[in-house]
Amino acid sequence: MSYRVAVASLDGIEVNQHFGRANEFLIYDIQDETYAFLETRRTAPSCYNHTHTETRFDRVITLLSDCDAIFVSQIGEGAAAYLIQKGVRVFESPYEIEDVLQIAIDQKLLETGKGGGKV
């Protein structure tokens, strides 16, 4: 199977961005047992001064609409519920990107149809 995922990272090494504060997402393709970096997509953070709106969430959802899942270090309950309601799978996974992608492959995480959770 082939999947495309978005990763919230400041340094390209770790999943270390809160969903609402992320101003860029790294895009990876997962193909069978391997993965490859594709591109960086920039956006305005969906939270500003500890407040957010659905409009800001929708901008990020549109930006990542071709992705099967989003990996972030943290996400608030309200934001997670909104994304899952919109069909976006989001996972809290504050670890190294390589480890997270390998877990996704090994555990067939993207094949489960789960709405999200913690890795």
Phi and psi restraints in degrees (range 20) as a CNS / XPLOR table:
assign (resid 1 and name C) (resid 2 and name N)
       (resid 2 and name CA) (resid 2 and name C) 1.0 -123.2 20.0 2
assign (resid 2 and name N) (resid 2 and name CA)
       (resid 2 and name C) (resid 3 and name N) 1.0 134.0 20.0 2
assign (resid 2 and name C) (resid 3 and name N)
       (resid 3 and name CA) (resid 3 and name C) 1.0 -135.8 20.0 2
assign (resid 3 and name N) (resid 3 and name CA)
       (resid 3 and name C) (resid 4 and name N) 1.0 151.9 20.0 2
assign (resid 3 and name C) (resid 4 and name N)
       (resid 4 and name CA) (resid 4 and name C) 1.0 -117.4 20.0 2
assign (resid 4 and name N) (resid 4 and name CA)
       (resid 4 and name C) (resid 5 and name N) 1.0 133.2 20.0 2
assign (resid 4 and name C) (resid 5 and name N)
       (resid 5 and name CA) (resid 5 and name C) 1.0 -130.7 20.0 2
assign (resid 5 and name N) (resid 5 and name CA)
       (resid 5 and name C) (resid 6 and name N) 1.0 155.6 20.0 2
assign (resid 5 and name C) (resid 6 and name N)
       (resid 6 and name CA) (resid 6 and name C) 1.0 -112.9 20.0 2
assign (resid 6 and name N) (resid 6 and name CA)
       (resid 6 and name C) (resid 7 and name N) 1.0 140.1 20.0 2
assign (resid 6 and name C) (resid 7 and name N)
       (resid 7 and name CA) (resid 7 and name C) 1.0 -126.4 20.0 2
assign (resid 7 and name N) (resid 7 and name CA)
       (resid 7 and name C) (resid 8 and name N) 1.0 128.4 20.0 2
assign (resid 7 and name C) (resid 8 and name N)
       (resid 8 and name CA) (resid 8 and name C) 1.0 -88.6 20.0 2
assign (resid 8 and name N) (resid 8 and name CA)
       (resid 8 and name C) (resid 9 and name N) 1.0 108.3 20.0 2
assign (resid 8 and name C) (resid 9 and name N)
       (resid 9 and name CA) (resid 9 and name C) 1.0 -145.6 20.0 2
assign (resid 9 and name N) (resid 9 and name CA)
       (resid 9 and name C) (resid 10 and name N) 1.0 140.5 20.0 2
assign (resid 9 and name C) (resid 10 and name N)
       (resid 10 and name CA) (resid 10 and name C) 1.0 -88.0 20.0 2
assign (resid 10 and name N) (resid 10 and name CA)
       (resid 10 and name C) (resid 11 and name N) 1.0 -27.4 20.0 2
assign (resid 10 and name C) (resid 11 and name N)
       (resid 11 and name CA) (resid 11 and name C) 1.0 -120.1 20.0 2
assign (resid 11 and name N) (resid 11 and name CA)
       (resid 11 and name C) (resid 12 and name N) 1.0 -2.6 20.0 2
assign (resid 11 and name C) (resid 12 and name N)
       (resid 12 and name CA) (resid 12 and name C) 1.0 75.0 20.0 2
assign (resid 12 and name N) (resid 12 and name CA)
       (resid 12 and name C) (resid 13 and name N) 1.0 5.2 20.0 2
assign (resid 12 and name C) (resid 13 and name N)
       (resid 13 and name CA) (resid 13 and name C) 1.0 -113.4 20.0 2
assign (resid 13 and name N) (resid 13 and name CA)
       (resid 13 and name C) (resid 14 and name N) 1.0 -44.1 20.0 2
assign (resid 13 and name C) (resid 14 and name N)
       (resid 14 and name CA) (resid 14 and name C) 1.0 -119.3 20.0 2
assign (resid 14 and name N) (resid 14 and name CA)
       (resid 14 and name C) (resid 15 and name N) 1.0 152.7 20.0 2
assign (resid 14 and name C) (resid 15 and name N)
       (resid 15 and name CA) (resid 15 and name C) 1.0 -80.0 20.0 2
assign (resid 15 and name N) (resid 15 and name CA)
       (resid 15 and name C) (resid 16 and name N) 1.0 97.4 20.0 2
assign (resid 15 and name C) (resid 16 and name N)
       (resid 16 and name CA) (resid 16 and name C) 1.0 -133.8 20.0 2
assign (resid 16 and name N) (resid 16 and name CA)
       (resid 16 and name C) (resid 17 and name N) 1.0 23.6 20.0 2
assign (resid 16 and name C) (resid 17 and name N)
       (resid 17 and name CA) (resid 17 and name C) 1.0 -120.5 20.0 2
assign (resid 17 and name N) (resid 17 and name CA)
       (resid 17 and name C) (resid 18 and name N) 1.0 134.4 20.0 2
assign (resid 17 and name C) (resid 18 and name N)
       (resid 18 and name CA) (resid 18 and name C) 1.0 -68.1 20.0 2
assign (resid 18 and name N) (resid 18 and name CA)
       (resid 18 and name C) (resid 19 and name N) 1.0 141.1 20.0 2
assign (resid 18 and name C) (resid 19 and name N)
       (resid 19 and name CA) (resid 19 and name C) 1.0 -51.6 20.0 2
assign (resid 19 and name N) (resid 19 and name CA)
       (resid 19 and name C) (resid 20 and name N) 1.0 -49.1 20.0 2
assign (resid 19 and name C) (resid 20 and name N)
       (resid 20 and name CA) (resid 20 and name C) 1.0 -69.9 20.0 2
assign (resid 20 and name N) (resid 20 and name CA)
       (resid 20 and name C) (resid 21 and name N) 1.0 -19.0 20.0 2
assign (resid 20 and name C) (resid 21 and name N)
       (resid 21 and name CA) (resid 21 and name C) 1.0 -100.7 20.0 2
assign (resid 21 and name N) (resid 21 and name CA)
       (resid 21 and name C) (resid 22 and name N) 1.0 -8.8 20.0 2
assign (resid 21 and name C) (resid 22 and name N)
       (resid 22 and name CA) (resid 22 and name C) 1.0 -66.1 20.0 2
assign (resid 22 and name N) (resid 22 and name CA)
       (resid 22 and name C) (resid 23 and name N) 1.0 129.5 20.0 2
assign (resid 22 and name C) (resid 23 and name N)
       (resid 23 and name CA) (resid 23 and name C) 1.0 -110.3 20.0 2
assign (resid 23 and name N) (resid 23 and name CA)
       (resid 23 and name C) (resid 24 and name N) 1.0 3.7 20.0 2
assign (resid 23 and name C) (resid 24 and name N)
       (resid 24 and name CA) (resid 24 and name C) 1.0 -158.9 20.0 2
assign (resid 24 and name N) (resid 24 and name CA)
       (resid 24 and name C) (resid 25 and name N) 1.0 154.1 20.0 2
assign (resid 24 and name C) (resid 25 and name N)
       (resid 25 and name CA) (resid 25 and name C) 1.0 -129.8 20.0 2
assign (resid 25 and name N) (resid 25 and name CA)
       (resid 25 and name C) (resid 26 and name N) 1.0 136.1 20.0 2
assign (resid 25 and name C) (resid 26 and name N)
       (resid 26 and name CA) (resid 26 and name C) 1.0 -90.6 20.0 2
assign (resid 26 and name N) (resid 26 and name CA)
       (resid 26 and name C) (resid 27 and name N) 1.0 132.4 20.0 2
assign (resid 26 and name C) (resid 27 and name N)
       (resid 27 and name CA) (resid 27 and name C) 1.0 -105.9 20.0 2
assign (resid 27 and name N) (resid 27 and name CA)
       (resid 27 and name C) (resid 28 and name N) 1.0 129.5 20.0 2
assign (resid 27 and name C) (resid 28 and name N)
       (resid 28 and name CA) (resid 28 and name C) 1.0 -125.5 20.0 2
assign (resid 28 and name N) (resid 28 and name CA)
       (resid 28 and name C) (resid 29 and name N) 1.0 146.2 20.0 2
assign (resid 28 and name C) (resid 29 and name N)
       (resid 29 and name CA) (resid 29 and name C) 1.0 -103.2 20.0 2
assign (resid 29 and name N) (resid 29 and name CA)
       (resid 29 and name C) (resid 30 and name N) 1.0 133.4 20.0 2
assign (resid 29 and name C) (resid 30 and name N)
       (resid 30 and name CA) (resid 30 and name C) 1.0 -110.3 20.0 2
assign (resid 30 and name N) (resid 30 and name CA)
       (resid 30 and name C) (resid 31 and name N) 1.0 122.9 20.0 2
assign (resid 30 and name C) (resid 31 and name N)
       (resid 31 and name CA) (resid 31 and name C) 1.0 -126.5 20.0 2
assign (resid 31 and name N) (resid 31 and name CA)
       (resid 31 and name C) (resid 32 and name N) 1.0 110.7 20.0 2
assign (resid 31 and name C) (resid 32 and name N)
       (resid 32 and name CA) (resid 32 and name C) 1.0 54.5 20.0 2
assign (resid 32 and name N) (resid 32 and name CA)
       (resid 32 and name C) (resid 33 and name N) 1.0 -108.7 20.0 2
assign (resid 32 and name C) (resid 33 and name N)
       (resid 33 and name CA) (resid 33 and name C) 1.0 -103.9 20.0 2
assign (resid 33 and name N) (resid 33 and name CA)
       (resid 33 and name C) (resid 34 and name N) 1.0 9.4 20.0 2
assign (resid 33 and name C) (resid 34 and name N)
       (resid 34 and name CA) (resid 34 and name C) 1.0 -129.8 20.0 2
assign (resid 34 and name N) (resid 34 and name CA)
       (resid 34 and name C) (resid 35 and name N) 1.0 167.1 20.0 2
assign (resid 34 and name C) (resid 35 and name N)
       (resid 35 and name CA) (resid 35 and name C) 1.0 -142.8 20.0 2
assign (resid 35 and name N) (resid 35 and name CA)
       (resid 35 and name C) (resid 36 and name N) 1.0 156.8 20.0 2
assign (resid 35 and name C) (resid 36 and name N)
       (resid 36 and name CA) (resid 36 and name C) 1.0 -146.2 20.0 2
assign (resid 36 and name N) (resid 36 and name CA)
       (resid 36 and name C) (resid 37 and name N) 1.0 139.5 20.0 2
assign (resid 36 and name C) (resid 37 and name N)
       (resid 37 and name CA) (resid 37 and name C) 1.0 -72.2 20.0 2
assign (resid 37 and name N) (resid 37 and name CA)
       (resid 37 and name C) (resid 38 and name N) 1.0 136.2 20.0 2
assign (resid 37 and name C) (resid 38 and name N)
       (resid 38 and name CA) (resid 38 and name C) 1.0 -107.5 20.0 2
assign (resid 38 and name N) (resid 38 and name CA)
       (resid 38 and name C) (resid 39 and name N) 1.0 -53.6 20.0 2
assign (resid 38 and name C) (resid 39 and name N)
       (resid 39 and name CA) (resid 39 and name C) 1.0 -167.9 20.0 2
assign (resid 39 and name N) (resid 39 and name CA)
       (resid 39 and name C) (resid 40 and name N) 1.0 171.0 20.0 2
assign (resid 39 and name C) (resid 40 and name N)
       (resid 40 and name CA) (resid 40 and name C) 1.0 -111.8 20.0 2
assign (resid 40 and name N) (resid 40 and name CA)
       (resid 40 and name C) (resid 41 and name N) 1.0 132.7 20.0 2
assign (resid 40 and name C) (resid 41 and name N)
       (resid 41 and name CA) (resid 41 and name C) 1.0 -116.2 20.0 2
assign (resid 41 and name N) (resid 41 and name CA)
       (resid 41 and name C) (resid 42 and name N) 1.0 125.9 20.0 2
assign (resid 41 and name C) (resid 42 and name N)
       (resid 42 and name CA) (resid 42 and name C) 1.0 -98.1 20.0 2
assign (resid 42 and name N) (resid 42 and name CA)
       (resid 42 and name C) (resid 43 and name N) 1.0 148.9 20.0 2
assign (resid 42 and name C) (resid 43 and name N)
       (resid 43 and name CA) (resid 43 and name C) 1.0 -153.8 20.0 2
assign (resid 43 and name N) (resid 43 and name CA)
       (resid 43 and name C) (resid 44 and name N) 1.0 166.2 20.0 2
assign (resid 43 and name C) (resid 44 and name N)
       (resid 44 and name CA) (resid 44 and name C) 1.0 -81.0 20.0 2
assign (resid 44 and name N) (resid 44 and name CA)
       (resid 44 and name C) (resid 45 and name N) 1.0 140.0 20.0 2
assign (resid 44 and name C) (resid 45 and name N)
       (resid 45 and name CA) (resid 45 and name C) 1.0 -56.1 20.0 2
assign (resid 45 and name N) (resid 45 and name CA)
       (resid 45 and name C) (resid 46 and name N) 1.0 143.7 20.0 2
assign (resid 45 and name C) (resid 46 and name N)
       (resid 46 and name CA) (resid 46 and name C) 1.0 -80.4 20.0 2
assign (resid 46 and name N) (resid 46 and name CA)
       (resid 46 and name C) (resid 47 and name N) 1.0 -13.3 20.0 2
assign (resid 46 and name C) (resid 47 and name N)
       (resid 47 and name CA) (resid 47 and name C) 1.0 -116.8 20.0 2
assign (resid 47 and name N) (resid 47 and name CA)
       (resid 47 and name C) (resid 48 and name N) 1.0 140.2 20.0 2
assign (resid 47 and name C) (resid 48 and name N)
       (resid 48 and name CA) (resid 48 and name C) 1.0 -139.4 20.0 2
assign (resid 48 and name N) (resid 48 and name CA)
       (resid 48 and name C) (resid 49 and name N) 1.0 126.7 20.0 2
assign (resid 48 and name C) (resid 49 and name N)
       (resid 49 and name CA) (resid 49 and name C) 1.0 53.0 20.0 2
assign (resid 49 and name N) (resid 49 and name CA)
       (resid 49 and name C) (resid 50 and name N) 1.0 41.7 20.0 2
assign (resid 49 and name C) (resid 50 and name N)
       (resid 50 and name CA) (resid 50 and name C) 1.0 64.6 20.0 2
assign (resid 50 and name N) (resid 50 and name CA)
       (resid 50 and name C) (resid 51 and name N) 1.0 19.9 20.0 2
assign (resid 50 and name C) (resid 51 and name N)
       (resid 51 and name CA) (resid 51 and name C) 1.0 -126.4 20.0 2
assign (resid 51 and name N) (resid 51 and name CA)
       (resid 51 and name C) (resid 52 and name N) 1.0 155.8 20.0 2
assign (resid 51 and name C) (resid 52 and name N)
       (resid 52 and name CA) (resid 52 and name C) 1.0 -145.9 20.0 2
assign (resid 52 and name N) (resid 52 and name CA)
       (resid 52 and name C) (resid 53 and name N) 1.0 163.3 20.0 2
assign (resid 52 and name C) (resid 53 and name N)
       (resid 53 and name CA) (resid 53 and name C) 1.0 -132.0 20.0 2
assign (resid 53 and name N) (resid 53 and name CA)
       (resid 53 and name C) (resid 54 and name N) 1.0 158.8 20.0 2
assign (resid 53 and name C) (resid 54 and name N)
       (resid 54 and name CA) (resid 54 and name C) 1.0 -63.7 20.0 2
assign (resid 54 and name N) (resid 54 and name CA)
       (resid 54 and name C) (resid 55 and name N) 1.0 -30.5 20.0 2
assign (resid 54 and name C) (resid 55 and name N)
       (resid 55 and name CA) (resid 55 and name C) 1.0 -60.2 20.0 2
assign (resid 55 and name N) (resid 55 and name CA)
       (resid 55 and name C) (resid 56 and name N) 1.0 -43.1 20.0 2
assign (resid 55 and name C) (resid 56 and name N)
       (resid 56 and name CA) (resid 56 and name C) 1.0 -67.0 20.0 2
assign (resid 56 and name N) (resid 56 and name CA)
       (resid 56 and name C) (resid 57 and name N) 1.0 -41.2 20.0 2
assign (resid 56 and name C) (resid 57 and name N)
       (resid 57 and name CA) (resid 57 and name C) 1.0 -60.5 20.0 2
assign (resid 57 and name N) (resid 57 and name CA)
       (resid 57 and name C) (resid 58 and name N) 1.0 -42.7 20.0 2
assign (resid 57 and name C) (resid 58 and name N)
       (resid 58 and name CA) (resid 58 and name C) 1.0 -62.6 20.0 2
assign (resid 58 and name N) (resid 58 and name CA)
       (resid 58 and name C) (resid 59 and name N) 1.0 -33.9 20.0 2
assign (resid 58 and name C) (resid 59 and name N)
       (resid 59 and name CA) (resid 59 and name C) 1.0 -62.6 20.0 2
assign (resid 59 and name N) (resid 59 and name CA)
       (resid 59 and name C) (resid 60 and name N) 1.0 -42.8 20.0 2
assign (resid 59 and name C) (resid 60 and name N)
       (resid 60 and name CA) (resid 60 and name C) 1.0 -68.4 20.0 2
assign (resid 60 and name N) (resid 60 and name CA)
       (resid 60 and name C) (resid 61 and name N) 1.0 -41.6 20.0 2
assign (resid 60 and name C) (resid 61 and name N)
       (resid 61 and name CA) (resid 61 and name C) 1.0 -58.0 20.0 2
assign (resid 61 and name N) (resid 61 and name CA)
       (resid 61 and name C) (resid 62 and name N) 1.0 -43.2 20.0 2
assign (resid 61 and name C) (resid 62 and name N)
       (resid 62 and name CA) (resid 62 and name C) 1.0 -64.4 20.0 2
assign (resid 62 and name N) (resid 62 and name CA)
       (resid 62 and name C) (resid 63 and name N) 1.0 -44.3 20.0 2
assign (resid 62 and name C) (resid 63 and name N)
       (resid 63 and name CA) (resid 63 and name C) 1.0 -58.5 20.0 2
assign (resid 63 and name N) (resid 63 and name CA)
       (resid 63 and name C) (resid 64 and name N) 1.0 -36.0 20.0 2
assign (resid 63 and name C) (resid 64 and name N)
       (resid 64 and name CA) (resid 64 and name C) 1.0 -107.8 20.0 2
assign (resid 64 and name N) (resid 64 and name CA)
       (resid 64 and name C) (resid 65 and name N) 1.0 22.2 20.0 2
assign (resid 64 and name C) (resid 65 and name N)
       (resid 65 and name CA) (resid 65 and name C) 1.0 -62.6 20.0 2
assign (resid 65 and name N) (resid 65 and name CA)
       (resid 65 and name C) (resid 66 and name N) 1.0 -21.2 20.0 2
assign (resid 65 and name C) (resid 66 and name N)
       (resid 66 and name CA) (resid 66 and name C) 1.0 -91.3 20.0 2
assign (resid 66 and name N) (resid 66 and name CA)
       (resid 66 and name C) (resid 67 and name N) 1.0 4.2 20.0 2
assign (resid 66 and name C) (resid 67 and name N)
       (resid 67 and name CA) (resid 67 and name C) 1.0 -95.4 20.0 2
assign (resid 67 and name N) (resid 67 and name CA)
       (resid 67 and name C) (resid 68 and name N) 1.0 142.9 20.0 2
assign (resid 67 and name C) (resid 68 and name N)
       (resid 68 and name CA) (resid 68 and name C) 1.0 -84.0 20.0 2
assign (resid 68 and name N) (resid 68 and name CA)
       (resid 68 and name C) (resid 69 and name N) 1.0 -19.3 20.0 2
assign (resid 68 and name C) (resid 69 and name N)
       (resid 69 and name CA) (resid 69 and name C) 1.0 -162.5 20.0 2
assign (resid 69 and name N) (resid 69 and name CA)
       (resid 69 and name C) (resid 70 and name N) 1.0 159.5 20.0 2
assign (resid 69 and name C) (resid 70 and name N)
       (resid 70 and name CA) (resid 70 and name C) 1.0 -123.3 20.0 2
assign (resid 70 and name N) (resid 70 and name CA)
       (resid 70 and name C) (resid 71 and name N) 1.0 133.1 20.0 2
assign (resid 70 and name C) (resid 71 and name N)
       (resid 71 and name CA) (resid 71 and name C) 1.0 -111.2 20.0 2
assign (resid 71 and name N) (resid 71 and name CA)
       (resid 71 and name C) (resid 72 and name N) 1.0 125.9 20.0 2
assign (resid 71 and name C) (resid 72 and name N)
       (resid 72 and name CA) (resid 72 and name C) 1.0 -133.5 20.0 2
assign (resid 72 and name N) (resid 72 and name CA)
       (resid 72 and name C) (resid 73 and name N) 1.0 163.4 20.0 2
assign (resid 72 and name C) (resid 73 and name N)
       (resid 73 and name CA) (resid 73 and name C) 1.0 -76.6 20.0 2
assign (resid 73 and name N) (resid 73 and name CA)
       (resid 73 and name C) (resid 74 and name N) 1.0 -36.4 20.0 2
assign (resid 73 and name C) (resid 74 and name N)
       (resid 74 and name CA) (resid 74 and name C) 1.0 -152.0 20.0 2
assign (resid 74 and name N) (resid 74 and name CA)
       (resid 74 and name C) (resid 75 and name N) 1.0 157.8 20.0 2
assign (resid 74 and name C) (resid 75 and name N)
       (resid 75 and name CA) (resid 75 and name C) 1.0 -154.5 20.0 2
assign (resid 75 and name N) (resid 75 and name CA)
       (resid 75 and name C) (resid 76 and name N) 1.0 138.4 20.0 2
assign (resid 75 and name C) (resid 76 and name N)
       (resid 76 and name CA) (resid 76 and name C) 1.0 -69.0 20.0 2
assign (resid 76 and name N) (resid 76 and name CA)
       (resid 76 and name C) (resid 77 and name N) 1.0 156.5 20.0 2
assign (resid 76 and name C) (resid 77 and name N)
       (resid 77 and name CA) (resid 77 and name C) 1.0 -60.1 20.0 2
assign (resid 77 and name N) (resid 77 and name CA)
       (resid 77 and name C) (resid 78 and name N) 1.0 -41.4 20.0 2
assign (resid 77 and name C) (resid 78 and name N)
       (resid 78 and name CA) (resid 78 and name C) 1.0 -64.6 20.0 2
assign (resid 78 and name N) (resid 78 and name CA)
       (resid 78 and name C) (resid 79 and name N) 1.0 -44.4 20.0 2
assign (resid 78 and name C) (resid 79 and name N)
       (resid 79 and name CA) (resid 79 and name C) 1.0 -64.6 20.0 2
assign (resid 79 and name N) (resid 79 and name CA)
       (resid 79 and name C) (resid 80 and name N) 1.0 -43.6 20.0 2
assign (resid 79 and name C) (resid 80 and name N)
       (resid 80 and name CA) (resid 80 and name C) 1.0 -61.3 20.0 2
assign (resid 80 and name N) (resid 80 and name CA)
       (resid 80 and name C) (resid 81 and name N) 1.0 -44.5 20.0 2
assign (resid 80 and name C) (resid 81 and name N)
       (resid 81 and name CA) (resid 81 and name C) 1.0 -62.4 20.0 2
assign (resid 81 and name N) (resid 81 and name CA)
       (resid 81 and name C) (resid 82 and name N) 1.0 -41.1 20.0 2
assign (resid 81 and name C) (resid 82 and name N)
       (resid 82 and name CA) (resid 82 and name C) 1.0 -64.2 20.0 2
assign (resid 82 and name N) (resid 82 and name CA)
       (resid 82 and name C) (resid 83 and name N) 1.0 -46.4 20.0 2
assign (resid 82 and name C) (resid 83 and name N)
       (resid 83 and name CA) (resid 83 and name C) 1.0 -62.0 20.0 2
assign (resid 83 and name N) (resid 83 and name CA)
       (resid 83 and name C) (resid 84 and name N) 1.0 -45.8 20.0 2
assign (resid 83 and name C) (resid 84 and name N)
       (resid 84 and name CA) (resid 84 and name C) 1.0 -62.7 20.0 2
assign (resid 84 and name N) (resid 84 and name CA)
       (resid 84 and name C) (resid 85 and name N) 1.0 -39.6 20.0 2
assign (resid 84 and name C) (resid 85 and name N)
       (resid 85 and name CA) (resid 85 and name C) 1.0 -60.1 20.0 2
assign (resid 85 and name N) (resid 85 and name CA)
       (resid 85 and name C) (resid 86 and name N) 1.0 -32.7 20.0 2
assign (resid 85 and name C) (resid 86 and name N)
       (resid 86 and name CA) (resid 86 and name C) 1.0 -86.0 20.0 2
assign (resid 86 and name N) (resid 86 and name CA)
       (resid 86 and name C) (resid 87 and name N) 1.0 4.8 20.0 2
assign (resid 86 and name C) (resid 87 and name N)
       (resid 87 and name CA) (resid 87 and name C) 1.0 86.4 20.0 2
assign (resid 87 and name N) (resid 87 and name CA)
       (resid 87 and name C) (resid 88 and name N) 1.0 13.4 20.0 2
assign (resid 87 and name C) (resid 88 and name N)
       (resid 88 and name CA) (resid 88 and name C) 1.0 -95.9 20.0 2
assign (resid 88 and name N) (resid 88 and name CA)
       (resid 88 and name C) (resid 89 and name N) 1.0 127.5 20.0 2
assign (resid 88 and name C) (resid 89 and name N)
       (resid 89 and name CA) (resid 89 and name C) 1.0 -91.1 20.0 2
assign (resid 89 and name N) (resid 89 and name CA)
       (resid 89 and name C) (resid 90 and name N) 1.0 122.3 20.0 2
assign (resid 89 and name C) (resid 90 and name N)
       (resid 90 and name CA) (resid 90 and name C) 1.0 -128.6 20.0 2
assign (resid 90 and name N) (resid 90 and name CA)
       (resid 90 and name C) (resid 91 and name N) 1.0 135.9 20.0 2
assign (resid 90 and name C) (resid 91 and name N)
       (resid 91 and name CA) (resid 91 and name C) 1.0 -127.3 20.0 2
assign (resid 91 and name N) (resid 91 and name CA)
       (resid 91 and name C) (resid 92 and name N) 1.0 130.7 20.0 2
assign (resid 91 and name C) (resid 92 and name N)
       (resid 92 and name CA) (resid 92 and name C) 1.0 -78.7 20.0 2
assign (resid 92 and name N) (resid 92 and name CA)
       (resid 92 and name C) (resid 93 and name N) 1.0 123.0 20.0 2
assign (resid 92 and name C) (resid 93 and name N)
       (resid 93 and name CA) (resid 93 and name C) 1.0 -153.2 20.0 2
assign (resid 93 and name N) (resid 93 and name CA)
       (resid 93 and name C) (resid 94 and name N) 1.0 73.7 20.0 2
assign (resid 93 and name C) (resid 94 and name N)
       (resid 94 and name CA) (resid 94 and name C) 1.0 -79.1 20.0 2
assign (resid 94 and name N) (resid 94 and name CA)
       (resid 94 and name C) (resid 95 and name N) 1.0 63.6 20.0 2
assign (resid 94 and name C) (resid 95 and name N)
       (resid 95 and name CA) (resid 95 and name C) 1.0 -134.8 20.0 2
assign (resid 95 and name N) (resid 95 and name CA)
       (resid 95 and name C) (resid 96 and name N) 1.0 -178.6 20.0 2
assign (resid 95 and name C) (resid 96 and name N)
       (resid 96 and name CA) (resid 96 and name C) 1.0 -64.7 20.0 2
assign (resid 96 and name N) (resid 96 and name CA)
       (resid 96 and name C) (resid 97 and name N) 1.0 142.0 20.0 2
assign (resid 96 and name C) (resid 97 and name N)
       (resid 97 and name CA) (resid 97 and name C) 1.0 -57.0 20.0 2
assign (resid 97 and name N) (resid 97 and name CA)
       (resid 97 and name C) (resid 98 and name N) 1.0 -45.8 20.0 2
assign (resid 97 and name C) (resid 98 and name N)
       (resid 98 and name CA) (resid 98 and name C) 1.0 -57.9 20.0 2
assign (resid 98 and name N) (resid 98 and name CA)
       (resid 98 and name C) (resid 99 and name N) 1.0 -41.0 20.0 2
assign (resid 98 and name C) (resid 99 and name N)
       (resid 99 and name CA) (resid 99 and name C) 1.0 -66.0 20.0 2
assign (resid 99 and name N) (resid 99 and name CA)
       (resid 99 and name C) (resid 100 and name N) 1.0 -43.3 20.0 2
assign (resid 99 and name C) (resid 100 and name N)
       (resid 100 and name CA) (resid 100 and name C) 1.0 -62.8 20.0 2
assign (resid 100 and name N) (resid 100 and name CA)
       (resid 100 and name C) (resid 101 and name N) 1.0 -45.4 20.0 2
assign (resid 100 and name C) (resid 101 and name N)
       (resid 101 and name CA) (resid 101 and name C) 1.0 -65.1 20.0 2
assign (resid 101 and name N) (resid 101 and name CA)
       (resid 101 and name C) (resid 102 and name N) 1.0 -37.8 20.0 2
assign (resid 101 and name C) (resid 102 and name N)
       (resid 102 and name CA) (resid 102 and name C) 1.0 -68.1 20.0 2
assign (resid 102 and name N) (resid 102 and name CA)
       (resid 102 and name C) (resid 103 and name N) 1.0 -38.6 20.0 2
assign (resid 102 and name C) (resid 103 and name N)
       (resid 103 and name CA) (resid 103 and name C) 1.0 -61.8 20.0 2
assign (resid 103 and name N) (resid 103 and name CA)
       (resid 103 and name C) (resid 104 and name N) 1.0 -43.6 20.0 2
assign (resid 103 and name C) (resid 104 and name N)
       (resid 104 and name CA) (resid 104 and name C) 1.0 -58.0 20.0 2
assign (resid 104 and name N) (resid 104 and name CA)
       (resid 104 and name C) (resid 105 and name N) 1.0 -40.3 20.0 2
assign (resid 104 and name C) (resid 105 and name N)
       (resid 105 and name CA) (resid 105 and name C) 1.0 -70.8 20.0 2
assign (resid 105 and name N) (resid 105 and name CA)
       (resid 105 and name C) (resid 106 and name N) 1.0 -53.0 20.0 2
assign (resid 105 and name C) (resid 106 and name N)
       (resid 106 and name CA) (resid 106 and name C) 1.0 -62.4 20.0 2
assign (resid 106 and name N) (resid 106 and name CA)
       (resid 106 and name C) (resid 107 and name N) 1.0 -40.6 20.0 2
assign (resid 106 and name C) (resid 107 and name N)
       (resid 107 and name CA) (resid 107 and name C) 1.0 -92.3 20.0 2
assign (resid 107 and name N) (resid 107 and name CA)
       (resid 107 and name C) (resid 108 and name N) 1.0 3.5 20.0 2
assign (resid 107 and name C) (resid 108 and name N)
       (resid 108 and name CA) (resid 108 and name C) 1.0 50.8 20.0 2
assign (resid 108 and name N) (resid 108 and name CA)
       (resid 108 and name C) (resid 109 and name N) 1.0 41.8 20.0 2
assign (resid 108 and name C) (resid 109 and name N)
       (resid 109 and name CA) (resid 109 and name C) 1.0 -58.9 20.0 2
assign (resid 109 and name N) (resid 109 and name CA)
       (resid 109 and name C) (resid 110 and name N) 1.0 -36.1 20.0 2
assign (resid 109 and name C) (resid 110 and name N)
       (resid 110 and name CA) (resid 110 and name C) 1.0 -84.2 20.0 2
assign (resid 110 and name N) (resid 110 and name CA)
       (resid 110 and name C) (resid 111 and name N) 1.0 -9.5 20.0 2
assign (resid 110 and name C) (resid 111 and name N)
       (resid 111 and name CA) (resid 111 and name C) 1.0 -89.0 20.0 2
assign (resid 111 and name N) (resid 111 and name CA)
       (resid 111 and name C) (resid 112 and name N) 1.0 -11.1 20.0 2
assign (resid 111 and name C) (resid 112 and name N)
       (resid 112 and name CA) (resid 112 and name C) 1.0 -77.7 20.0 2
assign (resid 112 and name N) (resid 112 and name CA)
       (resid 112 and name C) (resid 113 and name N) 1.0 -23.6 20.0 2
assign (resid 112 and name C) (resid 113 and name N)
       (resid 113 and name CA) (resid 113 and name C) 1.0 80.4 20.0 2
assign (resid 113 and name N) (resid 113 and name CA)
       (resid 113 and name C) (resid 114 and name N) 1.0 3.7 20.0 2
assign (resid 113 and name C) (resid 114 and name N)
       (resid 114 and name CA) (resid 114 and name C) 1.0 -62.3 20.0 2
assign (resid 114 and name N) (resid 114 and name CA)
       (resid 114 and name C) (resid 115 and name N) 1.0 146.8 20.0 2
assign (resid 114 and name C) (resid 115 and name N)
       (resid 115 and name CA) (resid 115 and name C) 1.0 -72.1 20.0 2
assign (resid 115 and name N) (resid 115 and name CA)
       (resid 115 and name C) (resid 116 and name N) 1.0 -21.7 20.0 2
assign (resid 115 and name C) (resid 116 and name N)
       (resid 116 and name CA) (resid 116 and name C) 1.0 151.0 20.0 2
assign (resid 116 and name N) (resid 116 and name CA)
       (resid 116 and name C) (resid 117 and name N) 1.0 -167.4 20.0 2
assign (resid 116 and name C) (resid 117 and name N)
       (resid 117 and name CA) (resid 117 and name C) 1.0 148.7 20.0 2
assign (resid 117 and name N) (resid 117 and name CA)
       (resid 117 and name C) (resid 118 and name N) 1.0 -150.2 20.0 2
assign (resid 117 and name C) (resid 118 and name N)
       (resid 118 and name CA) (resid 118 and name C) 1.0 -110.8 20.0 2
assign (resid 118 and name N) (resid 118 and name CA)
       (resid 118 and name C) (resid 119 and name N) 1.0 142.0 20.0 2
